């Protein structure tokens, strides 16, 4: 199917369902989804959960990206700039063990590390275009460094390369290139192994679990994360970086468990993460190895889990009660507002849902513009109003959508 910006997730589901030969009732019975839920999602009256999307994709033998219409290429010059680096990143991932023959000299690693840190700031702020401008050259340069250096310098270069592969994965995933994101996961794991840093390896496993999450292979992803935690706890886990990695692994486990609709496992991992967050001095979320961990992020995951567990009232209650610290990275703040919008939509609070989406746009505009749930939430909101107000029309137009 062609990627049409105007087409909703619900209409795509209906098209693929009809191509597969299902009536709505037959599809609901075969997928063990409620008929009412299928009808409302297809009509654009209800925002699908991640679980609904993955079940639908599995039954109809399509990818989730085909249902959501990703990647969103858009019709603006800014969209072209955001997507432009993808081809170069693909090239770097293909040639990961074949450094360019012409690159026989290297900048000092300390200079490369400065550029990696700049890229890290852009990723944390969800500045995709700026991040994309830096990554292809960094991937190529660090690939050469890993192959030209030895000893401690080789391990240091590999750690930087693993970091860049992680950021490239984030960019590819957020822009909707699931196949490339999976390939970059593999490259990140390879580089992390060369680094000799167990925390870099832990981050690669955390990242890899996202692929199992996207494929709805929750039990496999949970086994991977459990093994990663076991490997980390064999070492000294008292450092702030180790606490952040362990806590983040538990939070990802809570996400997978909630997608699997396992309430007991979800509560278990959230409780474990909360205990680890209590070890953080000053109870202020910290960032290590790209991951944010602390009381606020635990609360954000708790709220999102309630949405997936189909406890919308509880999710909305928690969303209303959350007060995010200003120190929280923009990526996490943006996720909060998008998940809050999902919760408010589920309980019929349209005004708060719209306000949350507007906040997401202010905090992390590119993240919000390319997020499938944010885009669909705007469509659902537009469908619930007899006539959309100016604020909603403005938000929809910014996303490249047409509403009445």
N, C-alpha and C positions, 0 to 999 in steps of 0.2 A: 504493500500500500504506500501511496505517496504521503509524505509528511506534510499535512496541511495544518497550518497554525490554528485555523478556525475550528478544527474538529475536536470534539471533547473526548475524554477517556470513555465515557458511557457510549457514545456513538461508535467508537472503534470496537468496543466489546460487542455491541450489537451486530456490527458488520462481520466480525470474525465468527461470532456465534452462528449467524445465518450461513456463512460459508461452510461451517462445519456440519450444517444440517440439523441443528438443534432448534426446537422452539424454546421459549423462555422457561416453560415448565420442565421440559426434558433436561435443559442445561442445569437448572436448579437442582433437580433430583440427582443428576449424574455427578455434580460437583459438591453436593451436600451443603449448598448455600440456600438461604431462604428465598422463595419466589418473590416475596415483597421486596427484599433487599436488591435482588437482580433487577427488578423493574425500576426501582427508584434510582439505582446507579445508572442504568441505561438511559433513563429520562433526564439525567443530570440533576436529580433532586437530592441525591445523597452522595457524600464524598466516600469513595471506597477506602477501606483499610488496606494496609500492605498485605495482610493475609488474604483478603478478597482478591487483590490483583494477582498474587502469586498462584492462588488456586485456579483462577480463571485462565492464566497463562498456561498452566500445566494441562488443564483439561482441553484447551483449544489448540495445544501444541504450537504456541507462539511464545515469543519472549515478552517479558514485562515491558521492555522498551518499545515493542511494537504496539502495545496497548496504550502506553503513555505518550507515544509520538516522539520519543527522544531519538536523536539529539534535536533540540530546538535551534534551528539555524537562524530563524528570524529574518527580518527584512531590513534591518538597519546596519549601517556601517559598523557600529559598535559590536554587533553580533559577529560579523565577519572577523573582526580583530580578535575576539575571544576564541574563536574556533581555529584561527589561522595556524597556531603552533602545533596542532594535532598531528599533521603529516610529518613534521620534523621529529616529534616525540616518537611516533611509530618507527621511524627510521632508526633512531637511537636505540630503541628497544630491540629491534631486529639484529642490530650489530653490536650487541652488548659485550661480546667477547672478541670483537674485531676492531680494535682502535684504528683510527685513520692513519695511514702510513705517513702522511705528510706532517702529522703532529708529533714531532720528535723532541720538542722542548716544552716544559711546563712552567706555569707560574708557581711561585711558592704556595704551598697548601694554605698558609695563613691568609693569603690574598683570595684564594678561591673560597675559603670559609666565610669571608666577609660577604661575598655574593650569595652564598648559600643562606646566610643569616637574613639578608635582604629578601630573598625568596620566601623564607619562613615567615617573615612579617606579612608579606602579601597574602600568603595562604591563610594565615590566621585571621586576616581582615576580609577574606573572600574577595580579594581583588584579582580576579581570574586573568584579566588581560595582562596586567603587569607581571603576574606570576608566569604566564605563558611566554612572555618575552625573554625571561631569564633561563627557563629550564632546558631548552634544546642545547644551548652552548655548554651549560653546566654538565649535562649528561655526557656529552661528547668529551669534554675536557677531563672529567673525572674517570670516564672509561679508559682514556689513555693513561691517566695517572695510575690506576689500578694495575694496568698491564706493564707499565714502565718502571714502577717503583718496587721496592721489596721491604721486608721487615716491618718495623713500626710505621714507617711512612706509607707503606702499602695498606696497612690496616686502617690508618687514619683516613686515607683517600677512600677506602671501601665504606667506611662509616658515613662519610659525606655523600658518597654515591647512593647508599641505601636511603639516606634522608631525601635526596632529590628524586629517587624513584617513588618514594612514598608521596611526595608532593605532586609528582606527575600522575600517580594513581588517583589522588584526590581530584585533580583537575579533570582527568578523563571521565571519572565517575560522575562528577557534578555536571559535566557538559553532556552526559548521556552516551558515552562510548564504552559500553560494558565490556566488549571484547578486549579493547585495549587496556582497560583497567585490570582485567584478569591477568593479562600478559605482564603488566607492570608489577603486579603482586609477586609473580614468579621472579622477576628481576630484582625486586627489593629483597626477597629472601636470599637470593644468591649473593648479593652484595653484603647483606648483614652477616651471613656466614663467614665471609672473608674478613670482616672487621674484627672478629673475635670478641665483640661486645655482646654479652647476653641480653642487655636491654634493647639493643638494636634488633636482635633476633626476636625478642618479645614483641616489639612493635610490628615486625613483619608478620608474626602470627596473628596479632590483633587485626592487622589489615587484611590478611588472607581470609580470616573468618567472615569478612564482609562478602566475599564471593559465595560462600555457603549460605549466608543470609539471603543474598539476592536470588540464589537458586532454590530457595525454600528447603534446603537440606539442613534443617536446624540441628538435628541430633549429631550430624557429622561436625558441624561448626562448633557445637558445645564440647564435643570430645577434643577437638583441636585446642580450644581455649583452656580446657581443663589441663591438658598436657603442658601447654605453655606456662600455666601458673605453677604446675609442679616443678618444671625446670627452673623457674625463677626462685621458688621457695627453697630450692636446694642450696641457694647462695644466701649471702647477707642481704636481707630485704628491708633494712632499716633506713636506707638513704631516701631522701625525698623523691628521687627519680624512680627508685624501685617501688615505693608506695604508690606513685602515680601510675606506673605500669600495671601493678597488681590490681589496683582499684579500677583502672580502665578495662582490664580484662573481665572483671566481675560485671561491670556495667554493660559491656557487649554481650556477656552471657545473659544478663537480664533482658536485653533487647531480643535476643534469639528466643529465649524462653517465652516472652510475651507474644512474639509472633506465632509460636507453637501453641499458644493458649494454655500454657502450663503455669497456673497461678502460684503454685507452691514453689517451683523453681525460680520464678521471677522474684518472689518475696525473699527467697533465700539469698540470691545474688545481690539484691538491693540492700539487704541487711548487712551482708559482708562488706559491700562497698561503703556503707555508712560507717561501719566500725573503722575501716581504714581511713576514711575522711576525718574521723575524730582524732587521728594522729597528726594532722597537719597543723603546724603552729599558727595561731591566730584565726584558724578556721576560714582562711582565705584560699580560694581555688588557685592551684599552681599549674604551670605548664612545663612539662619535661618531655623530650622526644616527641614533640608535636601534640601530645595529648594533654587535655585539660582534666584535672581531677580535683575534687573537693566537695564540700557540702552542697554548693549551688548546682553543680553538674549532676550530683546524685539526685537532687530534686527534679531536675529537668528530665532525667531518664525515668524517674518514677511517674511523672505526669504522662510522658509519651507511652509508657507501658500500660497505663490505665486505658488509653485510647485503644490500643491493640487488644487488650483483654475485654473490650466492650463494656467498660464502666465509664460512660461519658460524663455522668453527673460528678463522679469522683474526680475525673480528669479536669473538668471545668472548675471544680472547687479548688483544686490544687493550682491550676493556672491563675486563678484570681488572687490566690494568697502568696504567690511567688514574688519576691523582690530581688532582682538580679543585681549583683555588685557590678560597679562600673568597670572593674578590672577584668571581667569575664571577656574572653576573645569574641570578636564580632561573629565568627562562625557559630559559636555556641548560642549567642544571643539571638541570631537569626533563626536557628533551629527552634529555640524556645517559642518565638513568636509564631512560626509556622505550625508547630504542634499545638500551641494554644488556639490558633484559629480552627484547627481540626476539632479540638475539644468543644469550642464554643458553637461551631456549626452543628455538631452532633446533638447538642441540647437546644438548638434553635435560637441561640443568642446571636443574631445576625450583626448587630451593631458592634459587639465586642469582637466578633470574628473579623469584620472589616477593619476595625482599629488595629487588631493584631497583625493583619497582613500589611497595613500601612507602616506599622512599626518595623516589621521585617524588611520592608523596602528601604526604610531610612537607615537601618543598622547594617544590612548586608545586601545591597541592591542586586549584584550579579547572582549571588546565591539564590535570592528569592525569584529572580526572573527565570532562572533555569530549573527551578525545583518543581517536579511534576505535581506534588500535592498542593503547593502554593498556587500554581496555575489552575488546577482543577477547582480549588476552593473558590477562586474568583468566579469561575463559570457557575458553580453551584449557587453562589450568592446572587449572581445576576439572574439565574433562573427562579430564585425565590422572591424576587421583587417584581411587582407588576410593571414598574418603570424604575430602572436603575437611577440612583442619584448621581450627581456630578463626581463625588469622590470615588464611587465604584467605577464609573465610566472612565475616569482618569487612570485608575489603577489597571483596568482591563486594556486600555489603549497602550499603556506603557509596556504591557506584556505581549502586545501584538494581537489582542483579541477584540472582537467586535461584539458589543452588547447593545440591547435596545435601550 
